[in-house]
């Protein structure tokens, strides 16, 4: 997507993850690309500007025969009483973004006008100061990752993933998730070794870790506990059990 490649340097510079989710079944839409691209550039540019850590994601899906674009970020949020004015006043930040990207950034007020001229609507949702809790899932099995991804999509949790023990340790130290789901059978570094490493690092010494153990290997549960896991769940587990365990280990503060 042109929008993402144009803004990737800013994301990289700030150490932010910039991703897009476009399902295969999204139909081609007719529209003025010369207008829609700058609108998205502006929304994503704003999201990058105000997000200090985490990620910015652009998602597209079809809702009631209309294409629905979402720009989601892990920034500080917007107070509810600002929801109306955020699109009506020209903000200083818009000028800065425009300056950095050679005129591609439009004011949010202009973005709103373009969207409405296209027969669309624009809006904002925000949870001020209640940034979603982040869960890191370390699992080499893509199908298992997809199941948990689908499960958490309908919750307020934000999921990040790693496919081996080494990447899991690096991601945990870097992103400091609120909770870690750790499969024990992992390539590169085993789940048990990863738990031990994370327990010995200051950043993750107290992070709740749920070890996902194999049903067949009963000794795994004691080993997981000895390594420092906070809790364990044996495969196959029910989505309900996983969610309630996650909830009990990530209380609202
Ligand atoms: Mn595995």
Boltz pocket constraint, residues with backbone or C-beta under 6 A from the ligand:
constraints:
  - pocket:
      binder: B
      contacts: [[A, 139], [A, 140], [A, 141], [A, 183], [A, 184], [A, 185], [A, 186]]
      max_distance: 6.0
